[in-house]
């Protein structure tokens, strides 16, 4: 534990040869730098809505877009006024908060109406770059046209940890809402790439192929809920018959269920559960968190059950 704390102090002290994007953002906010406009608007564009918190050590940067002055309530305390980034509709507040717990926050407009609310956790040392750890590689975006979901196109990316066995095959993990865990967007969410690389280097997990899938669209319509919340074997069929065969054109992955996992949050969580439920011979590992096991896609007129059925 002492070694981890020392490592964390080194990281948060900015001793890396190249400053991390989040550390750069926090430093800019600390001095109200003109660079904030570019960092918030272009480098980390996701930092502006419900998920608007960047974390570096004990520094939490709350940021939100609003047409009127904004404030933020942290852990149910009275709202604190946020500072406007000159030339933008961004408002921000930099706070030092306790590590080792989850913090709740609510953003408000000047009239008291709520902009958004969510939770943010502090990150442990594995969620920060560690010296000497080989980095994996993120592919370019790939686009599929589906037959399982007629008329649908969808995007996906592949992240491969350094050392993944491309001769005999590597384990594979499929992530829903993949567009939220690529590039800088990943820094505000799971930090999947950093964490998995660190855990691989520590030999706590094997190097693997991560498939990051974005929900599809058809005729201008978003199909996330249709794909994710529908209780059926269709999404699993889409994965097995369309996504993975396309992935296998470029990457060697294992075929046994023991070496395959699927993960998701909220509607993506019930989606992951459904795949494991309908295809246990293909996926023996499921990560399903804060799942929407409810009646979102319950259509009794079509004899279609809702997600609540699997929670009883």
Beta strands, then each sheet from edge to edge (+ up, - down):
strand 1: 53-56
strand 2: 59-65
strand 3: 71-74
strand 4: 80-81
strand 5: 83-84
strand 6: 90-96
strand 7: 102-108
strand 8: 114-121
strand 9: 137-138
strand 10: 142-145
strand 11: 153-160
strand 12: 171-176
strand 13: 208-213
strand 14: 217-218
strand 15: 221-222
strand 16: 260-265
strand 17: 285-289
sheet 1: 1+ 2- 6+ 5-
sheet 2: 4+ 3- 7+ 8-
sheet 3: 9+ 11- 10+
sheet 4: 9+ 11- 13+ 12+ 16+ 17+
sheet 5: 14+ 15-
end
